[in-house]
Amino acid sequence: MTPARAARCVALLAVLAVLGLAACSTVAETGRRRIAWLPESYMSELGAAAYDEATSAKYPVIQSGPDHAMVQRIGKRIAEASRKDYAWEFRLLDAKDEVNAFCLPGGKVAVYTGLLKVTQNEDALACVMGHEVAHAIAEHGNERITQGLIQNGVLSITDAALQTWGKMSDSSRESTMEALGLASQLGAILPFSREHESEADEIGLRYMIRAGYDPYEAPKLWERMAANSKDRPPEFLSTHPDPENRAARLEQLIPKLLAEEKGKRMVPR
């Protein structure tokens, strides 16, 4: 690589550092510092654009009945508890084998009917929906995209530096870059994902309490999730914390969050 290209790499590092400092903000509910480069309005536009395709391309949207009404009721209360003025939408998808839910940026929520056989009651479903809403409020999607941009930039700079100053063959350099990519996956991205999941658990639990739901249903839910997912990978290879560990952590958090939320105005049931 030429000296000019090396200089551009140094400049790119400086730009990444400046952007990182400029985009540093705080997750309101937990106080955790984060870096999120993209405007919230842009992320909301992405979420809205993807919502219809994500909720109608494969499974029918259920638009009536008691389960639909339950999802709407929980969604309204959790949204109010989040105190975020999004253009909220809540959809129930007819997918009996999908034990899942999601929330896209901007407050676009979907629940699969397969989840209802595990939640079993309204309070437990409020736990899941609170968790998904928390991902949107904490802008975890924005943070993940930013992290990917930073990782790609750092790996590109490292590759360029190895080409310029490293004394190794092309095959050795490629092997080194693959190893660095794997190391960043196991050492940064997966733990970062688990941190987001744990943070969403905590924030979602707080929303449950504010909305008047029973927080003690949360650890019970994750115990059922653990029983429902015996073939899960080891936690260090997963983007999600172990369900049994999640249940134990939520059990410990409940008294603390109940005390902190005591006296605050709850959403009426």
C-alpha positions in Angstrom: 0.0 0.0 0.0 1.2 3.5 -0.8 2.0 6.1 1.8 -1.0 8.0 0.6 -3.3 5.1 1.3 -1.7 4.6 4.7 -2.4 8.3 5.4 -6.0 7.7 4.4 -6.2 4.8 6.9 -5.0 7.0 9.7 -7.5 9.7 8.7 -10.3 7.1 8.8 -9.3 6.1 12.3 -9.5 9.7 13.3 -12.9 10.1 11.7 -14.2 7.0 13.5 -12.9 8.3 16.8 -14.6 11.7 16.3 -17.8 10.1 15.2 -17.7 7.8 18.2 -17.3 10.8 20.6 -20.0 12.8 18.8 -22.6 10.1 18.8 -22.1 8.9 22.4 -25.3 9.1 24.4 -27.0 7.4 27.4 -29.8 4.9 27.6 -32.3 6.7 29.8 -33.7 3.8 31.8 -30.3 2.2 32.7 -27.7 5.0 32.3 -25.5 2.8 30.0 -23.3 4.8 27.6 -23.7 3.9 24.0 -22.6 4.9 20.5 -25.4 5.2 17.9 -24.5 7.1 14.7 -27.8 7.1 12.8 -30.6 9.6 13.5 -33.6 8.2 15.4 -35.9 9.6 12.7 -34.0 7.6 10.0 -34.3 4.4 12.1 -38.0 4.9 12.5 -38.4 5.3 8.7 -36.5 2.0 8.2 -38.8 0.3 10.8 -41.9 1.6 9.1 -40.7 0.6 5.7 -39.9 -3.0 6.8 -43.0 -3.5 9.0 -45.6 -4.4 6.3 -43.3 -6.9 4.6 -42.2 -8.4 7.9 -45.7 -8.9 9.1 -47.6 -10.0 5.9 -45.1 -11.6 3.6 -45.3 -15.0 5.3 -48.1 -15.2 7.9 -51.7 -13.8 8.0 -52.3 -10.9 10.4 -55.1 -11.7 12.9 -57.4 -8.7 13.2 -60.0 -9.8 15.6 -60.7 -12.2 18.5 -59.6 -12.3 22.2 -55.9 -12.9 21.4 -55.8 -9.9 19.1 -57.6 -7.8 21.7 -55.1 -8.9 24.3 -52.1 -7.9 22.2 -53.7 -4.5 21.5 -54.4 -4.0 25.2 -50.9 -5.0 26.4 -49.3 -2.9 23.6 -51.2 0.2 24.6 -50.3 -0.1 28.2 -46.6 -0.9 27.6 -46.4 2.0 25.1 -47.8 4.4 27.7 -45.4 3.0 30.3 -42.4 3.6 28.0 -43.3 7.3 27.7 -42.2 7.3 24.1 -44.2 9.1 21.5 -43.9 6.7 18.6 -46.5 5.9 15.9 -47.1 2.6 17.7 -48.5 -0.5 15.9 -49.2 -4.0 17.4 -49.9 -7.0 15.2 -50.7 -10.6 16.0 -49.4 -13.0 13.3 -51.0 -16.5 12.7 -47.8 -18.5 13.1 -48.3 -21.4 15.5 -44.8 -22.8 15.2 -43.0 -19.4 15.8 -42.3 -18.8 19.5 -41.3 -15.2 19.0 -42.1 -11.5 18.9 -40.2 -8.5 17.6 -40.3 -4.7 17.6 -38.8 -2.7 14.8 -37.4 0.8 15.3 -40.2 3.4 15.7 -42.5 1.1 17.7 -43.7 -1.4 15.2 -44.4 -4.6 17.2 -45.4 -8.1 16.1 -46.3 -11.2 18.1 -46.5 -14.7 16.7 -49.3 -16.9 17.9 -46.8 -19.7 18.7 -45.6 -17.5 21.6 -48.9 -17.6 23.4 -48.6 -21.3 24.2 -45.5 -20.5 26.2 -46.5 -17.2 27.8 -49.9 -18.7 28.8 -51.2 -15.5 30.4 -51.4 -11.8 29.8 -48.8 -10.8 32.4 -46.2 -13.1 30.8 -47.0 -11.8 27.3 -46.6 -8.3 28.7 -43.1 -9.4 29.8 -42.2 -10.3 26.2 -43.8 -7.2 24.6 -42.1 -5.0 27.2 -38.8 -6.6 26.3 -39.3 -6.0 22.6 -40.4 -2.4 23.1 -37.4 -1.8 25.2 -35.1 -2.8 22.3 -36.7 0.0 20.3 -36.6 2.6 23.0 -33.0 1.9 23.8 -32.2 2.0 20.1 -30.3 -1.3 20.1 -30.8 -1.6 16.3 -29.1 1.7 15.8 -26.3 0.7 18.1 -25.8 -2.7 16.3 -25.6 -1.0 12.9 -23.0 1.5 14.3 -21.0 -1.3 15.8 -20.9 -3.1 12.5 -19.7 0.0 10.7 -17.0 0.5 13.3 -16.0 -3.2 13.1 -15.8 -3.1 9.3 -13.8 0.1 9.4 -11.3 -1.3 11.9 -10.9 -4.6 10.1 -10.3 -2.7 6.8 -7.7 -0.5 8.4 -6.0 -3.6 9.9 -6.0 -5.4 6.6 -4.5 -2.3 4.9 -1.9 -2.0 7.6 -0.9 -5.7 7.2 -0.5 -5.2 3.4 1.7 -2.2 4.0 3.8 -3.1 7.0 3.2 -6.8 7.6 5.7 -9.3 6.4 3.4 -12.2 5.5 2.0 -13.9 2.5 -1.5 -13.2 1.1 -2.8 -16.5 2.4 -1.4 -15.8 5.9 -2.9 -12.3 5.9 -6.3 -13.7 4.9 -6.1 -16.3 7.7 -5.2 -13.5 10.1 -8.1 -11.4 9.0 -10.5 -14.4 9.3 -9.2 -15.0 12.8 -9.6 -11.4 13.8 -13.2 -11.5 12.4 -14.0 -14.5 14.5 -12.4 -13.0 17.6 -14.5 -9.8 17.2 -17.6 -12.0 16.8 -17.0 -14.0 20.0 -15.3 -11.2 21.9 -17.5 -8.2 21.0 -20.6 -8.7 18.9 -22.1 -11.7 20.7 -21.5 -10.4 24.2 -22.8 -7.0 23.0 -25.9 -8.7 21.8 -26.3 -10.5 25.2 -25.8 -7.1 26.9 -28.7 -5.7 24.8 -30.9 -8.6 25.7 -30.2 -8.2 29.4 -30.8 -4.5 29.2 -34.1 -5.1 27.4 -35.1 -7.6 30.1 -34.5 -5.0 32.7 -36.2 -2.1 30.9 -39.1 -4.4 29.9 -39.6 -5.5 33.5 -39.7 -1.8 34.5 -42.4 -1.2 31.9 -44.4 -4.2 33.2 -44.4 -2.7 36.7 -45.4 0.7 35.5 -48.2 -0.8 33.4 -49.6 -2.7 36.4 -48.6 -6.2 35.3 -47.3 -8.8 37.7 -43.4 -8.8 37.4 -43.1 -12.2 39.1 -44.5 -13.7 35.9 -41.3 -12.7 34.1 -38.9 -15.3 35.7 -41.6 -18.0 35.4 -41.8 -17.2 31.7 -38.1 -17.7 31.2 -38.2 -20.9 33.1 -40.8 -22.1 30.6 -38.6 -20.7 27.7 -35.7 -22.8 29.0 -37.8 -25.9 29.1 -38.9 -25.1 25.5 -35.4 -24.7 24.1 -33.3 -27.7 25.2 -31.1 -27.7 22.0 -29.8 -24.1 22.4 -26.1 -23.4 21.9 -23.7 -22.6 24.8 -24.3 -19.0 26.0 -20.9 -17.8 24.8 -21.8 -18.8 21.2 -25.3 -17.2 21.4 -26.6 -13.7 20.9 -29.0 -14.3 23.8 -28.4 -15.0 27.5 -29.2 -18.5 28.8 -33.0 -18.5 29.7 -32.4 -20.0 33.1 -29.8 -17.2 33.9 -32.3 -14.6 32.7 -35.0 -16.0 35.0 -32.6 -15.8 38.0 -31.5 -12.3 37.1 -35.0 -11.0 36.8 -36.0 -12.6 40.1 -33.2 -10.6 41.7 -34.2 -7.4 39.9 -37.9 -7.4 40.8 -37.6 -6.1 44.4 -35.2 -3.3 43.3 -37.3 -2.1 40.4 -40.6 -2.4 42.5 -39.0 -0.1 45.1 -37.8 2.4 42.4 -41.1 2.5 40.7 -43.1 2.7 44.0 -45.1 5.9 44.1 -44.8 6.6 40.4 -48.0 6.8 38.4 -49.0 3.5 37.0 -51.0 2.9 33.8 -54.5 1.8 35.0 -55.6 -1.8 34.1 
